[in-house]
């Protein structure tokens, strides 16, 4: 059975949801599933905007067939050919062999590299600011390199104001019948997954997202719909979404608050992290979240590190080094280009406490524009009551640094 939604009277969502995939890109958990969005425009010509992941291809083909209702498919615009969207291109070519594929030079190069059978079909290469008319609708193409792959572009329909934004403005989470942002409570139910999607998938490419946002300022008053490749279609509250993207891509925290990420073997480092959290709350800073790095997928830690202004790393020493899972978190923060955060360190070691120096060195040498507070809490196996003044000092230094950043 087909399952489609109208975006406008002649633009249809023909995508599908996947609840069975457990790891997006085979690495990021998606307990709420994911949607792969594709859209069809019925004008004098028929136009498909992107395809879907192979896992939901059958549903997508049924949706497309229903919307076309016997009409041929004239054009297929590929904004992003990564296989979670491009995997069904060949199926479209098998069923609609006369379709013209419109995409960028790099996208066609990558399609060939992935072995997509596009030879013998009509390929139309477009570049920045090219336009194309399909009858009453005219679209313009804008390059969006590295949002999230180098071949990506976005397409803007100047007639109805629909921006087909590729991975930009997407999110994890299946749509489950809802399509528009005003049909969900985004700030309550979706923002954590949207942040986790952005920061882990596109987070590294902040400067490229900033370039795209700057390009969008030229058309922002004409945008009526933002149609991403994952998650809800936006038709209101653009300022909310653009503000999030602007902050994330400038590596500015969304909130003044503290992520405490701890690595604990026998519960002693965890106890110190808990004592620190309690003291912070006692002194009025209640915007504190705590995660055990061993039991939390790193994609959630990354998302929270982008969310908050301060990060406390509390780690046991392991093989005279940083606890491996904490080290992995540090490497992921570096890989995703996180900047502009203030770090505090809690270290633990029973005979040769090294983790604090090593974490500090990693942050100072390997990451950009980070501050490490001078005061550190150092434990020998466990936190003793005689260390309570050191704990108080660390709390005060963290709170002072939050004041300074007002
Ligand atoms: Fe949703 Fe970069 O693919």
Boltz pocket constraint, residues with backbone or C-beta under 6 A from the ligand:
constraints:
  - pocket:
      binder: B
      contacts: [[A, 80], [A, 82], [A, 84], [A, 85], [A, 148], [A, 149], [A, 167], [A, 229], [A, 230]]
      max_distance: 6.0
